[in-house]
């Protein structure tokens, strides 16, 4: 009986992680990126770029598996994306904001203490692809 109770708790927890609602008011906020930073729970990057660069980056991000727009669009100057892990569906949020000829990117996890470098790898991959497409 205890086994089935524990199993039910695990399944319920995993369902919550995958199905928990994402409130745009909480996640689609100013990324406040003043410099590149590697954080335990994510990453901040700042690159030069205007509207055209933002549009190209937006297309690159949407080509990523299990990634979709949570809120915003490049025309508004800010977009927040949700990327989910393949097996467990853990959500990571990335906000991109265009301001004064700069793009600020802030990628962070929702659950846990450390993202184990997942957001850094994802964002740096997007930026490498952006650089390749611009050259």
Secondary structure as the mmCIF struct_conf table of DSSP 4:
data_model
#
loop_
_struct_conf.conf_type_id
_struct_conf.id
_struct_conf.beg_label_comp_id
_struct_conf.beg_label_asym_id
_struct_conf.beg_label_seq_id
_struct_conf.end_label_comp_id
_struct_conf.end_label_asym_id
_struct_conf.end_label_seq_id
HELX_RH_AL_P HELX_RH_AL_P1 UNK A 2 UNK A 19
HELX_RH_AL_P HELX_RH_AL_P2 UNK A 24 UNK A 27
BEND BEND1 UNK A 28 UNK A 29
BEND BEND2 UNK A 34 UNK A 35
STRN STRN1 UNK A 37 UNK A 39
TURN_TY1_P TURN_TY1_P1 UNK A 40 UNK A 41
STRN STRN2 UNK A 42 UNK A 48
HELX_RH_AL_P HELX_RH_AL_P3 UNK A 51 UNK A 62
TURN_TY1_P TURN_TY1_P2 UNK A 63 UNK A 63
BEND BEND3 UNK A 64 UNK A 64
TURN_TY1_P TURN_TY1_P3 UNK A 65 UNK A 66
STRN STRN3 UNK A 67 UNK A 73
HELX_RH_3T_P HELX_RH_3T_P1 UNK A 74 UNK A 76
TURN_TY1_P TURN_TY1_P4 UNK A 77 UNK A 77
STRN STRN4 UNK A 78 UNK A 84
TURN_TY1_P TURN_TY1_P5 UNK A 86 UNK A 88
STRN STRN5 UNK A 91 UNK A 99
TURN_TY1_P TURN_TY1_P6 UNK A 100 UNK A 101
STRN STRN6 UNK A 102 UNK A 109
BEND BEND4 UNK A 110 UNK A 113
TURN_TY1_P TURN_TY1_P7 UNK A 116 UNK A 117
HELX_RH_AL_P HELX_RH_AL_P4 UNK A 118 UNK A 134
#
